[in-house]
Structure formats: C-alpha cells, structure tokens
Amino acid sequence: MPDLRFTLVTPERQLMSEDVYMVVVPGSEGEFGVLAGHAPFMTTLRDGNLSVIRKEGAAPETIRVSGGFAEVGDNGLTILAESAEA
C-alpha cells in the first residue's frame, strides 16, 4: 500500500511533513484512522493524542494536539492544530 502524506502545522511552525503508514486522529465526533486512499473529508479536532504509525506494524508515536482542523484530501492528511507537542 502506498504511504500517506501527513502534514502537521501549528500557528508557530510546521512540525511534520512526511510519508507515514497511518495516523489516528482525535476528531470532535470521535477518533478516526487515516490510511493512504482514504475518502476526502474535513472535521474539527478535540484535544487529544494523534497516533502516528510510520511503517506498517511499527509502534505508534504520540503527539498531543489541542484544537484545530483535520483535512483528508487527494494530497493526504493535513492537521492544522492550535498547539501540538510530542
């Protein structure tokens, strides 16, 4: 399966922009996982943890996010967070 382009941006800077296997996002309506080829949509985020899985079968890396938006589109997943910390 092709990789998912994942970009994480805060008002201060771009924290990440790379190809990963999967990201689990704390959406305002509940957590959701995104793999390459996911259907396009946009949602708000709740405060919580992003789980970034770089390679299939790898342990997830956790990034704490507060507020913002998630957009899944043809170019991958973009998170625009109010704040984020590893």
Secondary structure, 3 states (H helix, E strand, C coil): CCCEEEEEECCCCEEEEEEECEEEEEECCEEEEEECCCCCEEEEECCEEEEEECCCCCCCEEEEEEEEEEEEECCEEEEEEEEEEC
